[in-house]
Each structure stands twice: as structure tokens, then as C-alpha cells.
Amino acid sequence: MLEARCLRALYKNVPAQWPAPTIDPGQPWQEWGPVPGPGSSAQSEAAEDAKNRQIVSLGARLFFDKQLSRKKQISCASCHQPDKSFTDGKASAVGEDGLMGKRRTPPLFAAPFADALFWDGRARTLQEQVVGPIENPVEMNHALSDLIPRLQDSEDYRQAFQQAFGASSSNPIDAERLARALAAYVVTIRPAATRFDEFIAGDTTALNDQELVGLHLFRTKARCMNCHNGPMLTDNGFHNIGLSFYGRRLQDLGRFEWTRDPADLGLFRTPSLRNVAKAGPWMHNGLFPSLDGLLRMYDVAMGPDPKETGLLVPRKSERIQVLNLSDEELQALLAFLQVL
């Protein structure tokens, strides 16, 4: 392992001038960079709406309003808490009446930049994504056909929707405008700046020696850059990392459960690692209560594939390999993750 003194010479400039990371042959990747501004988004319609401050303000108000759930018990922010990287600190999402979801609440930082949303990619737009939890029976459990009249009964909301979207010949509140307002707010969500941002901007003193070693390992021996690249530290792709629990009580076949395509067996969307230290527990099922434990499982390639054979048996991605990291290297990686 290179000494920190040597690494500072390698990483003394901005990322575009750094040594290339270890990437598997044929894998597309992007170099790290600053978090993109409000005008940069794969969700073009939501980004356009976000230019209107009144629509964004309305969306934020709705996001934190428990009226959106049928029994007024939870809001979007009950699961997507800003101080927890817009997740909730729980292994499984909890809806109205304490009903448990199947998966962990995903952080929202990558949502503005993804063209497929949720852990399994079943929503193509933010407008589609934001109304999914509202109508989901184990989340907010509120049919839009019942929610819209509730909002229409509010003079404050009628005025807010009219100010945001303009005069309407009919009631200014409808399902489309509700989705647009929420999506416009979500598309503005960005992670808090960290010392990592200072470092990639050229401040070579922003990371201590251990964190710098962790950065180098992340980009090389630990192979993390194969999936966690680009400004948001995610490829926004779908991968099977070996946590399908095939044939067991917690089985979750990921994207396959939506597409029914055998090629999607066990695939889950790569989350952003921005502010990752605040986003636990980790993985789609909240399996890991600590980043240390998570790194140690990656080190041993997440365990073996199922013994069963056949077209409908999930297989790990070839990107998941035994790493043979030392304890010192694992601690350096952990230190680096904590500054992202």
C-alpha cells in the first residue's frame, strides 16, 4: 500500500488529472466531480418545474404534510428525513399503522439524476415515483381519488396551487399538479457539502492521511469505482451483489419482480454514496447496521451464489470479487466513507 506522502503527490490536482481508477474492461464510468447544480438533471420535466420557486415551495410543503397519508399519520418526510440523508434510519420502511415495507427507504440524492427510480427501477419519472408511496397500501395508503378532494377542501392549498400553476377553469388542484409539485421539490434535493468536496476541488489538506489512503483504495484495490463513480458516486445502474436471499424467508429478487426478465434476477439500483455515513442501516434490506460490517462482507464477495441451478436462479455480478483487504485497509476505507 502506498504511503500517504506518495498519494498526496498523485492526488494533488483535480480529479481529471488523477490516475485512472481500476475499472473492469468495457465498463463505462465517469470521473468524480462536484455535485451538479439545479439545472442538471435526468428528470427534465421536474427540472423545468423547479425553475418556478412557487412550485418548489408548494412541493416542499406537501412533502412534509401528513395530510397526504390516509389517516394523517405520516408524510413523505417521515421516511425521507433530511438529517438522515433523506432516509429514516430503519431497516425497513414503516407506513401507516406501523406496517412494515419489504425494503429500506432509499436516500433521495441520486433521484434527480436517475432515469429509473425505486430500488427496482419501476418508475421512469419523478412524477411517477412521488405518487407511488402515497397510494401504496403499506405506506401512505391513500388513493389519489380520495386525497385530491381532501386538498381541494383547503383554501390555503387552493391558493397555493393557483399561485404555483396559474389560474384554472376548474379546481386548481389535481393529481398531475400534485405529482409535479412534489417532483419539483425532490429534484432540488442535494447532499450537504463535505471535506470530500473540498478535496476534489483541489484542497489537498482537506483529507487526513488515513482518509486519503481510503480514497486510493476505493479507486483501486477495493474496486468500488466500478459502480460508485461520477459526481453522485453512483452509476445509477442495477447489479446483483449477492443479497437476494434466494429460497429463504427474506427472498427479494429485486428488479426481476417488476420486469419478470431473468436477466434482472437479484438486481438492485446502485445508491449514491454522498453523505453515506448518515444513511444507515445499509443495503436495500437494511441488513448492515454498520459500514464496517458492510465493508467486511464486500471483502469476502458477499458469500457464495445459490447452490441451485436454472434460468431463474440469481447470480452475482462478476464485479463482486474477493478483495483480500487488510484490517488497516478496511479501516482506511471506512474513514473515507465517513467523509463523503
Buried (B, 14 or more C-beta within 10 A) or exposed (E): BBEBEEBBEEBEEBBEEBEEBBBEEEEEBBBBBEBBEEEEBBBEBBBBBBEBEBBBBBBBBBBBBBBBBBEBBBBBBBBBBEEBBBBBBBBBBBBBEEBEBEBBBBBBBBBBBBEBBBBBBBBEBBBBBBBBBBBBEBBBBBEBEEBBEBBBEBEEBBEBBBBBBEEEEEBBBBBEBBBBBBBBBBBBBBBEEBBBBBBBEEEBEBBEBBBBBBBBBBBBBBBBBBBBBBBBBBBBBBBBBBBBBBEEEEEBBBBBBBBEEEEBBBBBBBBBBBBBBBBBBBBBBBBBEEBEEBBBBBBEBBEEBBEEEEEEBBBBBEBBBEBEBEEEBBBBBBBBBBBB
